[in-house]
Amino acid sequence: MSSKRWLIWRRLRRLYFGFRHPATPWWAKGLVILILIYGISPLDLIPDVVPLFGWLDDISLLLVLIWGWESSLPAEVRRGLDVLE
């Protein structure tokens, strides 16, 4: 597996285990659910009919979720995720 795919897989795995961790706050779990619902929802800020720009808002929110969500977690949860690796 290439290193980029491995990095994305690792981030998704940490997202999954962080979401399921009992010490993760309810608002952090709600944020994940809202972003995922927005990603699959037919209602968008920029309609998907517009080529490239319609997908840009979906992709940017998913990237923020994958790479930025973990920083909003409590230190206890992040330490637990580090132990899993």
PLY file of the C-alpha trace (Angstrom):
ply
format ascii 1.0
element vertex 85
property float x
property float y
property float z
element edge 84
property int vertex1
property int vertex2
end_header
0.00 0.00 0.00
1.36 3.44 -0.85
2.28 5.82 1.95
-0.50 8.30 1.08
-3.18 5.62 1.19
-1.74 4.34 4.45
-1.92 7.85 5.95
-5.57 8.25 4.97
-6.43 4.77 6.25
-4.67 5.55 9.56
-6.58 8.83 9.92
-9.92 7.16 9.20
-9.12 4.45 11.72
-8.25 7.05 14.37
-11.48 8.89 13.54
-13.47 5.69 14.04
-11.84 4.77 17.34
-11.97 8.37 18.56
-15.67 8.50 17.79
-16.27 5.28 19.72
-14.10 6.27 22.72
-16.26 6.75 25.84
-14.50 10.00 26.82
-15.19 11.73 23.50
-17.58 14.65 24.11
-21.06 14.54 22.63
-20.47 17.69 20.57
-17.42 16.13 18.86
-19.47 13.07 17.93
-22.26 15.34 16.70
-19.81 17.26 14.53
-18.72 14.04 12.82
-22.32 13.03 12.21
-23.26 16.46 10.81
-20.30 16.58 8.42
-20.99 13.06 7.15
-24.67 13.85 6.66
-23.75 17.03 4.78
-21.38 15.01 2.59
-24.09 12.62 1.44
-26.94 15.14 1.43
-28.26 16.36 -1.92
-28.54 19.89 -0.44
-25.23 21.77 -0.64
-23.92 25.30 -0.35
-22.63 24.91 -3.90
-24.77 22.49 -5.96
-22.99 19.40 -7.30
-24.30 20.27 -10.77
-21.55 22.90 -11.03
-18.48 20.93 -12.22
-15.61 20.73 -9.71
-16.84 23.59 -7.53
-19.86 21.58 -6.45
-17.62 18.87 -5.03
-15.12 21.28 -3.52
-17.20 22.10 -0.44
-17.86 18.40 0.23
-14.22 17.43 -0.15
-12.95 20.33 1.97
-15.29 19.46 4.85
-14.30 15.80 4.70
-10.61 16.75 4.74
-11.14 19.02 7.73
-12.93 16.15 9.43
-10.16 13.65 8.71
-7.22 15.90 9.60
-8.64 18.46 12.02
-11.19 16.69 14.18
-8.65 14.94 16.32
-7.24 18.23 17.62
-10.60 19.04 19.23
-10.57 15.85 21.30
-9.53 15.81 24.97
-5.94 14.80 25.71
-7.12 11.56 27.33
-8.78 10.42 24.09
-5.75 11.37 21.97
-3.46 9.40 24.28
-5.81 6.43 23.94
-5.61 6.71 20.15
-1.81 6.81 20.30
-1.79 3.60 22.32
-3.84 1.85 19.61
-1.15 2.42 17.02
0 1
1 2
2 3
3 4
4 5
5 6
6 7
7 8
8 9
9 10
10 11
11 12
12 13
13 14
14 15
15 16
16 17
17 18
18 19
19 20
20 21
21 22
22 23
23 24
24 25
25 26
26 27
27 28
28 29
29 30
30 31
31 32
32 33
33 34
34 35
35 36
36 37
37 38
38 39
39 40
40 41
41 42
42 43
43 44
44 45
45 46
46 47
47 48
48 49
49 50
50 51
51 52
52 53
53 54
54 55
55 56
56 57
57 58
58 59
59 60
60 61
61 62
62 63
63 64
64 65
65 66
66 67
67 68
68 69
69 70
70 71
71 72
72 73
73 74
74 75
75 76
76 77
77 78
78 79
79 80
80 81
81 82
82 83
83 84
